[in-house]
C-alpha cells in the first residue's frame, strides 16, 4: 500500500510529536523520582532512629541505601526506552530471524494454559514480563532488528528474562547468554556497539553500556544472540530496551 505524500508526512509528523510528548512525560517523571529519593533516605533514617541504631551504623546504612536507590533509578527509571512499541518502535521482520514453533515449545506453552502458538518478535517491545510472554527462536543463535521511532545515540541496553523462581519448569536454560548489539544506519551498515553476557544468576533486568565510540546516531538496533544457558531446542527473549538520547533535529548532531 502506498500513502499519498502529504499523508505520509502527516503521519511522520504525528509520530515525532508523539515521541516528543513521551520524552517530556519522561523528564517530568524523572524530576518526581529524584524528589522521591530524598524521601526514601529520610524514611530510612527515621526507621533507624526509631530502632536506636548507632549514628555510625546509621550513616553506613544510609550510604548503602543511597547507592542502591541510585542504581535502581539509573537502570529502571531514569533511562528512556526507545525500544517500546507504544512509543513507535517496531520490528524489521525481513531482517529478523524466524520465531520458533517447535513441538517442545508448543507443549511448554500449553503447560502455562496461556499460549498455544509462538509469540512474534514484537513481544520484546512490550513491558509485560510474565512466564511464556517471550519471543522464542530455534536453537541458541538468532537476531532481531528493532526499528527505533527516531534517530538515537544509544548509551545502554537492558535485557530481561524471568527468574527460575517463577519459571514453570523451575529453570531458565532458554535464557540468552552471550549476545552482541549493533547500530544499523539507513544504508543497513552495521556498527558493533558491544559484546555482552546475560547472567541468569543475577537480577532479571540487566543493563549493559555501549562499549564503542559511536560514528553517529542510529535508526535501527540489531540484537544478536550467540548462545543460551543450555537449552538445545530453543531460546526465549523476554524484553530488550534501548537507552540513549534522540539526535537533535533528527540529524547527526549529538544531543
C-alpha positions in Angstrom: 0.0 0.0 0.0 1.4 3.5 -0.9 0.5 6.6 1.0 -0.1 10.0 -0.6 2.9 12.2 0.0 1.0 14.6 2.2 -0.5 11.8 4.3 2.9 10.2 4.8 4.4 13.5 6.0 1.5 14.0 8.3 1.9 10.5 9.8 5.7 11.2 10.3 5.0 14.5 12.0 2.4 12.8 14.2 4.9 10.1 15.2 7.6 12.6 16.0 5.1 14.7 18.1 4.2 11.5 20.0 7.9 10.7 20.7 8.5 14.3 21.9 5.5 14.1 24.2 6.7 10.8 25.6 10.1 12.4 26.3 8.5 15.3 28.0 6.5 13.0 30.2 9.7 11.0 31.0 11.6 14.2 32.0 8.7 15.2 34.3 8.7 11.7 35.8 12.5 11.8 36.4 12.1 15.1 38.4 9.5 13.5 40.6 11.6 10.4 41.1 14.6 12.4 42.1 12.5 14.2 44.7 11.2 10.9 46.0 14.8 9.7 46.6 15.2 12.2 49.4 12.0 11.0 50.9 13.3 7.4 50.8 16.5 8.3 52.6 14.6 10.3 55.2 12.3 7.4 55.9 15.2 5.0 56.3 16.9 7.5 58.7 13.6 7.7 60.7 13.3 4.0 60.9 16.9 3.6 62.1 16.4 6.3 64.8 13.2 4.6 66.0 15.2 1.4 66.5 18.0 3.2 68.3 20.7 2.3 65.7 24.0 4.0 66.4 24.9 7.0 64.4 28.0 5.4 62.8 25.9 2.4 61.6 23.1 4.8 60.5 25.5 6.7 58.2 26.8 3.5 56.7 23.3 2.1 56.1 22.2 5.4 54.5 25.2 5.4 52.2 24.5 1.9 51.1 20.8 2.7 50.7 21.6 5.7 48.5 23.8 3.6 46.3 21.1 1.0 45.9 18.4 3.6 45.1 20.7 5.3 42.6 21.3 2.0 40.8 17.6 1.3 40.6 16.8 4.8 39.3 19.6 4.5 36.6 18.6 1.1 35.5 14.8 1.1 35.6 13.5 4.7 35.8 15.8 7.4 34.6 16.7 6.0 31.2 14.2 6.3 28.4 13.3 3.2 26.5 13.4 3.7 22.7 12.6 0.0 22.0 9.0 0.3 23.2 6.1 -0.4 20.8 3.8 2.2 22.5 6.3 5.0 21.5 6.7 3.8 17.9 9.4 1.1 17.9 8.7 -1.8 15.5 10.4 -4.9 14.3 12.0 -5.1 10.9 10.6 -8.6 10.1 12.6 -9.0 6.9 15.9 -8.7 8.7 14.8 -10.7 11.8 15.2 -14.5 12.4 12.1 -16.6 12.4 10.1 -17.4 15.5 10.2 -21.0 16.8 7.1 -23.1 16.8 8.6 -26.5 17.5 6.7 -29.3 19.3 8.6 -28.9 22.5 7.8 -25.1 22.6 4.1 -25.7 22.0 4.0 -28.3 24.7 5.7 -26.0 27.2 3.4 -23.1 26.3 0.4 -25.3 26.8 1.6 -26.2 30.2 1.2 -22.5 31.1 -2.5 -22.5 30.0 -1.7 -19.3 28.2 -0.1 -19.7 24.8 -0.8 -22.2 22.0 1.5 -20.6 19.4 4.8 -18.9 19.2 4.9 -15.2 20.1 6.2 -12.8 17.4 9.4 -10.9 17.7 7.5 -7.7 18.7 6.9 -9.4 22.1 10.3 -8.0 23.2 8.9 -4.4 22.7 6.3 -5.0 25.4 6.7 -4.1 29.1 5.0 -7.3 30.3 7.4 -9.8 31.8 5.3 -12.9 32.6 6.2 -16.6 32.1 5.7 -17.5 28.5 5.4 -14.0 27.2 8.6 -14.1 25.3 9.9 -14.3 21.7 11.2 -17.9 21.1 13.6 -18.9 18.3 15.0 -22.2 17.4 18.4 -23.2 18.8 20.7 -20.7 20.5 21.6 -18.3 17.8 19.4 -15.7 16.1 18.9 -12.0 15.8 16.2 -9.3 15.8 16.4 -5.9 14.2 14.5 -3.1 16.0 13.4 0.0 14.1 13.6 2.9 16.5 11.0 5.7 16.5 13.7 8.3 16.0 17.5 8.6 15.3 19.1 7.8 18.6 22.6 8.0 20.1 22.4 4.7 22.1 24.2 4.6 25.5 23.0 1.3 27.0 20.7 -1.7 26.6 18.6 -3.6 29.2 17.8 -7.3 28.7 15.0 -9.0 30.7 14.3 -12.7 31.4 12.1 -14.4 34.1 13.8 -15.9 37.1 14.0 -19.6 37.8 11.7 -19.0 40.8 8.7 -18.2 38.6 9.6 -20.4 35.6 7.1 -23.3 35.3 10.0 -25.7 34.7 12.0 -24.4 37.6 14.9 -23.4 35.4 15.9 -20.8 32.8 18.2 -22.7 30.4 16.4 -21.0 27.5 17.6 -17.5 28.6 20.1 -15.8 26.2 23.7 -15.8 27.5 26.3 -14.2 25.1 25.0 -11.6 22.7 26.1 -8.7 20.6 24.4 -5.4 19.7 24.9 -3.4 16.5 23.8 0.0 15.5 22.4 0.0 11.9 22.1 3.1 9.8 19.7 3.8 6.9 22.1 2.2 4.4 22.0 -1.0 6.5 25.7 -0.6 7.5 26.3 -2.2 10.9 28.4 -0.8 13.8 29.3 -3.1 16.7 28.3 -1.5 19.9 29.4 -4.2 22.3 29.5 -7.9 23.2 27.8 -8.8 26.5 26.8 -11.7 28.8 23.4 -12.0 30.4 23.9 -13.8 33.8 20.8 -15.8 34.9 22.2 -15.8 38.5 21.8 -12.1 38.8 18.7 -9.8 38.6 16.2 -10.4 35.9 16.8 -7.0 34.3 20.5 -6.4 33.4 21.8 -3.2 31.8 24.8 -3.1 29.5 26.6 0.0 28.4 27.8 0.8 24.9 31.5 -0.2 24.5 32.4 1.5 21.3 32.8 5.1 20.0 29.7 6.0 18.0 30.1 7.3 14.5 26.6 8.7 14.6 23.0 8.1 15.7 21.1 5.0 14.5 17.6 4.4 13.4 17.9 0.6 13.9 19.4 -1.7 16.6 20.3 -5.3 15.9 20.3 -7.6 18.9 22.1 -10.8 18.1 22.1 -13.8 20.5 25.1 -16.1 20.2 24.4 -18.6 22.9 21.9 -19.5 25.7 22.1 -21.2 29.1 22.0 -24.8 27.8 18.6 -25.4 26.2 19.3 -27.3 23.0 15.9 -26.7 21.4 15.1 -23.0 21.7 15.9 -19.7 23.3 13.5 -17.1 24.7 14.0 -13.3 24.7 11.6 -11.5 27.0 12.4 -7.9 26.6 15.1 -5.7 25.1 15.3 -2.0 26.0 17.4 0.6 24.1 18.5 3.6 26.1 20.0 6.8 24.8 19.4 10.3 23.5 17.5 11.4 20.5 19.6 13.2 17.8 18.9 16.9 17.7 16.5 17.8 14.8 16.7 14.1 13.9 20.1 14.6 12.3 23.7 13.6 13.1 24.2 16.2 15.8 24.8 14.9 19.3 22.2 15.8 21.9 
